[in-house]
Amino acid sequence: MNPIAIRLLNQQLAAPQFSDPAEVVSHLGAVQAQEYRLMRWAVEMRTKKPSAKAFEKAFADGDIIRLHLMRGTWQLVSANDYWWMLELCAPKAIAVTKGWMHSNKIDIPEEEYLKIRKILVQTAAEKDSVTKEDFVQALAEKDITMDDHRLSYHIRMSEFTGTLCSGDLQSMKATYALAESKVEPRKTIDRDEALMRLAKKYFQSRQPATLEDFVWWSGLGINDCRKGIALLGDYLHLEKWKRRAFYLTDDCRTRGFRKGQYLLIPPYDEYLIGYKSRDIVLLPELSHKAHNNSGIFQPIIAKDGVICGNWKPFSDKFETDFFLDEHDEAEVQKAWQEYMKFKKAVL
């Protein structure tokens, strides 16, 4: 088994199968989206022909939705997956978020949640797509002031309840809209079906992966993750690699990988953040080059799937810092030129 090549293929980073960015998001289940500008590249670099306009249209049409979800962090999900994934993942995300609030000595009583949520809903209904500054102004008009941190928790809790989600796509600022106006209602599914769907999306897009990887990514409890895997039955099988047991699907992609490819990967990308077992593509002694212990992830360069350097996405010139062996400058420049074509239409 070549786990690196298999991950590249099934994450759509090598020989991508999709043209539609919404299909990429649906395939991956959820895409980490901390960095508002670069979440677009994270999706489009996994399409056959990266297009900033294609992502913008999918986002504007509500085919791709951004919200806080797994582990209480920013994610992109497809409209078709929004409601069932929210129902499955929100309870754990709320518990995690309340733990952060407690550690930050922030306590929000239920009556405050209801009062503020009513104002947020009214503001979003009046303006269709609003920024956090719009919320601040609406609160000020009712003689309510609060620090940015507290307001952020109010917005996040409104996302967890299916009240707010992403609004229009702007170049720099996140916007919010009423979820009911952005995403069509979907038929609810039972919890077992949701667990099975989530497990299938995870392993078909990130294989080979371990149970621990799935637990980390989903933010769910280990028993729920085991159940999701069990419900897939024979669709998954185990293979050992370096004394660890990895799950693969019976329709796993194994062909299409070519050597010599460089990838300019944005921070918080699923290629790293989607796993606990990051040592497969990143030497443990170099992990600090890609992320720190506080959860801050850096832009990285991969050669044949192995993390070998850093790059600066917002620079006008190509700035790199390679920390593994020599590199092929011509091939790296090809990757930069492809990114620059995309960047000019976005940033």
N, C-alpha and C positions, 0 to 999 in steps of 0.2 A: 504494500500500500504506500502510495505517495501522498501523504496528508496535505501537503502544501498545494500541490497541483489540484487536488480534488476540492480543496476549499476555494481556490481561485475560480474554478469552473462553476461551482454551485453557488458561489456568491455573485456570479455574473461579472467578475473582474477579468476573466479570460474568456474569449469567444462568447460574448453576451448574446442571449437569445431574444431579448425584447427590444422593441422600438418605443413603446409607450412607457413613460416614467411611472404612471400609476400601476402598470403591471409589475414593474421592478419592486415598488413598495409593497404590493400585495404578495409577491413571491417571498420577500424577506420578512413579511409579517409586520415588522416595525423597524424603522431606521432612526438611529440616534440623531437628534437635531439640535444640539446645544448651540452650535454656531449658525446663526440665521442665514448668513450669506453663503456659507460653504455647504449647507445641507443640500443645496441644489446640485453641486458638483458630486456629492456623495451618491446621489441617485443617478444623475445623467452619465457619469463615467461608467455606469453599469448598463447603459443602453448601446445599441448598435451604432447610433450616430448621435453623440451628445448635442442637445439643443436647449439653450436657455429658454427659448420661446415655448417649447413643448412642456417644460416644467411649469412655466408661468401659467400656461393655459390650464393644465391639469389642476394646479393649485387654485386658480380663479374659479374653475368650474366645480370645485369641491370634490374632485376625484382623489385628491391627496389632502389630508388634514393634519395639522400640527397641533399637538397638545401635550400636556404633562400626563404620563401614563406609567409605564413600567419603571419600577424603582423610584417613582416620583419625579422622573426626569423628562426632558423634552423628547418627543418621538414624532415621526411621521408615520401615519397609517393610511390605508386606502379607505375610501368611503364605505366600501362593501364590508370591511372588517371593523369599522369604527364602533358600532353599538355593542356587538358581542364581546369585543376585546375590552371595551370600557367596563362592561358589566363584570367580566371575569377578573380584571386586573385592578380596578379602582379601589376595592376594599383594602387590599394590601398596600397600595400606594398611599391611601389616606392615613393608614397606621404609621407608615414610614415618615410621612410628612409631619404628622403630629409629634413624632419623636424628635424630629429636627426642631420643631417649634418649641418643644419643652426644653431642649438643650440650649435654645436661644432665649429662654425665659419669656416666650410669647404665649399668652393664653387668650383665646378668642371664644367668648361664650356663644351659645347657640343663637340667642336673640340678636347678637351682633352679626353673625353669619347671615341670618335671614334679612336683616335690615339692609346690609350692604349689598347682598345679592340682588335684592329688589331694585336698587339703584343701578347696579351694573347691567341688569337685564333691560331696564328702561332706556339706558344710554345706548346700548347696542341696538335695540329695536329702532330707536330714532335715527341713528346714523349708519346702520347696516354694518359698517366696518370701522372699528374704533381703536385708538392707541391707548396706552396706559395714561398718557397725559389727558386724554378725553375723560377718562374715569376720574382722575384727580380733579379736573374742573367741575365735573358733575357733582362730586362729593362736596367740593368747596361751596357750590351754590346752595347746598343744604347745611352749610356751616359745619362740615365734617372734615377734619384733617387727620392724616395718619402718615407715618413714615413709609417709605417705599417698600421696606421689607414686609411690613404688615399687610399692605395692599397686595403685594405679590402673593401672599398666602391666601388672601380672599379670592383672587383670580384663579389660583391653582385649584382651590376647593370647588370653585364653580366649574372648572374643567372636569374634575373627577365626578361631578354629579350630572354631567352631560348637559350643562347649561350653556357654557361658552366653549368655543373652539377657535381655530384660526380664521381670520378674516382675509382681506385682500393681501396679496404679496407686495411688499414694498422693498426697496433696495436695502434699507438698513434697519427699519423698525418693525417689530412684530405687531400685528393687529389682531383684533378679536371680533367674533361675530356670534350670534345666537346659533347654537348647534342645530336646533330644529329648523332653522332657515337655510342652513348650509348643507346638511346631510339628510337625505330622505330616511324616513322611518324604515327599519328592517324588522323582519320577523324574528322574535327572540328564539334562542336555542337553549337547551338545557346545559347544565354545567359540564357534564361528561363530554358532550359534543364539543363544547368550547375548549376543553382541555385537550381533546384529541386534535382539533384543528390547529391549536397553537403549537402542539408538539410536532405536527406534520410540517407546518410552515417553518419552524425552527430547524429541524434536521434536514429537510430537503434543500434548504438554502445555506446551511452552515456546516454541513457534514464534511469530514468526520468530526463529531463532537461528543462530549461525555455528558453523563447525567449532571455532573457538577456545573458544566458549561450552561446547560439548559436552566438549571436552578438560578444561576447568577443572572443570566440574560432576562429571564421572565420576571424575576422578583417574587415568584410564587414559592410556597413551601415545598419541601422535598417530596412529601407524600402526594401532593397534587401533580408534581412533575413526573413522578413514577407512574401515577395513574394515567396520565396523558400518554406516556410511552407504552404502557401495557395495552391501552385501548387501540393502538395502532397495529397490534398483533404482529403478523409476519412481515408487515411492510418494512419494519426495522430489523436489522441484524447487527450483531456485535463482531468487531474485529479488534484484535490486540495489536498494539504498536507501542514499543518500548515499555512493556509491562502495564500499559493502561488500556482500558476497554472503551472503544469508540463506537458510537452508533452510526450506521449508514443505512440509506434507504435502498430498496431493491431496484429503483430506477435512477440510482446515483450517476451523475455525469462523470465520466473518466477520460473523455477524448476532447481534444481541442486546445490543450495547453501547448504553448510553444516557448522555447527558451529565448532569453535575451530581452524579454519585455520589462520595461520600467513602468511603474505606476506612481503617480503623484497623488497620495492619499490624504484627504483632509483630516483635521483633528476630530476625535470622537467617532471615527468611522467604525462600522460594524466589523471590519476586518480584524480589529483588535478588541474593541469594547464588547463585541458579541460573544466573547469567550472568557472563561477563567484560565484555560490552558493556552496562554499567549506565547509560551516558550517554544511552541512549534515553529513559529515564524519570527520570533524575536529572542535573541540570546538573553537569558536572565540577567547577566551582568551589564547588559545594555538597556534594560527596561526603563531606566531613568531618562533615556533619550526620547522615549515615546510617551511616557506618562509619569506623574508623580503619585505619591500615596494619598493625595487629597482629591484624586479623580480628575486632574487636569491633563488632557491629552494634547499632544503636539502634532503638527503636520509631518507626515513621514513619507519616505521614499522606499519602495520595495522593488527589488530586482528578482525576477522569477519567484515572487511571493515572499522573499526573505527581506525583512526590514534592514535597510543598510544606510539610511541617512535621514536628514531633515531638510525641509524646504520652506520658503516664505511665500504663501499664496497671495499676499496683498502687496508685494513688491512689484515695481515696474520692470525690474530686471531679475533674471533667474539667479537666485541666491541659494546655495546648497551647502550642506555640511555632511559629507560622507564619513561614516565611521567604520565601514567594512570594506577592505580590499580596494582594488582599482575599479573604475567604472568606465563604461563606454559613453563618452561625451556626446557622440552623435545620436545615440538612442535616447539618452536623457533629454536632449534638446527636442527630439520629436515629441516626447511626452509633454514638455513645456509648451510647445507651440499649439498642441491640441487643447491644452488647458487655457492658453491665452485667447484662443478663438472663443471659447466659452465665456471667459472672464469679461471680455469687452462688451458682451451683451447683458452683463449682470451687475458688475461692481463699478 
